[in-house]
Amino acid sequence: MPERVLRCAPVSPPASAPRPRPALLTLAYLAFISLGLPDAVLGVAWPSLRSTFGLSQAGMGAILSTAAVAYFLSGLLAGRLMRALRLGLLLALSTGLVALGLAGYATVPVFALFLVAACFIGFGSGAIDSALNNYAAQNFGPKHMNWLHAAYSVGAALGPVLMTALLTRGAGWRSGYAIIGAVLGLLALTFMVMRRRWDAPVRDTGDGSAEAPVTGSAFDALRRARVWLQIATFFFYTGVEVTAGQWSYTVLTEGRGLHTAEAGTWVSLYWGSLLVGRVLSGFIVEHLGSVRMLRWSTALAVVGAVLFAIPSVPPVLGLVLLGFALAPIFPGLMSETPRRVGTDVSAHAVGFQVSAATAGVAVLPSLAGVIAERWGLAYVAPHILACAVMLAVLHGVLSAAADRAATR
């Protein structure tokens, strides 16, 4: 059966999105900030947590892997869950599941139950990520999509600050998780109260009636080549972002001999450039359009990776350019998903993309570790470059395929 396609201009900025409902838009921003809160806290809590349960350093890997597997599975099922539960109820239940998992972190007496709580958090977060991104892609437009992901970065930055403040005051790591869990619990209640607003028709047909997007099956989505191209693109995007963020400090200190403070500054600037880049791209995308911005961003990511791979080039040039270039790619790809794959299967596609992004975080940074162990740290930066090239190539193929389909 031939693919169903949307007849849209391939390059020009998208038509005006429906005006976002202020209450839902505000709640979406709060949701992205809140969902970012627990994601970066583990690193700060880990020494105290490890001491509480008497764990080895490998215990962190068990927590991350457990949550990642649940997150991956949730993304695969997100389309079916949205179809069965409707968006509002799914957001309420999934956020409640995350809050329950965080409450478990704050109270469980044994590590095995801590891992069960990690499953709750991973599964709930994957469903929320997929549902909110799909809704924002169809209703908020590319400007707000970039700013929503910037809001997530704000939450991810605030979480460690909160945990550090509590630890320095002797409150303990469990208190940090309890407070974050309470925030997510309030968010779940708010989602429940407003659940019917999310399920209201989202597109005006112009004749006084309303039309809601039709959701096809997961099998329909997987039969479309562009869905697979999107999946592969997300895999390499998150692989580049996280490999650069997690390995650049080690490459700069142990591989190139930089001092701790200097290397730490460059890595902080890399993460900061992602946040600032998403804020700025929210303004730029309205003038440039999502398609052009994605093409420029993937190309500049290759340039940034090339500069970082050359030891004689100051690392700040490569890392900061790479961070700015990567900043609009994830939200831009999400924003373009309904147009590129079809609104009827976009909910499934977004879920698959979230799962692919999770796999990219797990696989490509781990592969960098294998490369460093076998051939040395000098080969980690070329590995990042190779992944950036794959990202650019895949997006080029995806963009060309979407353009051809739109002109049929």
Secondary structure, 3 states (H helix, E strand, C coil): CCCCCCCCCCCCCCCCCCCCCHHHHHHHHHHHHHHHCCCCCHHHHHHHHHHHHCCCCCHHHHHHHHHHHHHHHHHHHHHHHHHHHCHHHHHHHHHHHHHHHHHHHHHCCCHHHHHHHHHHHHHHHHHHHHHHHHHHHHHCHHHHHHHHHHHHHHHHHHHHHHHHHHHHCCCCHHHHHHHHHHHHHHHHHHHHHCHHHHCCCCEECCCCCEECCCCCCHHHHHCCHHHHHHHHHHHHHHHHHHHHHHHHHHHHHHHCCCCHHHHHHHHHHHHHHHHHHHHHHHHHHHHHCHHHHHHHHHHHHHHHHHHHHCCCCCHHHHHHHHHHHHCCHHHHHHHHHHHHHCCCCHHHHHHHHHHHHHHHHHHHHHHHHHHHHHHCHHHHHHHHHHHHHHHHHHHHHHHHHHHHHHCC
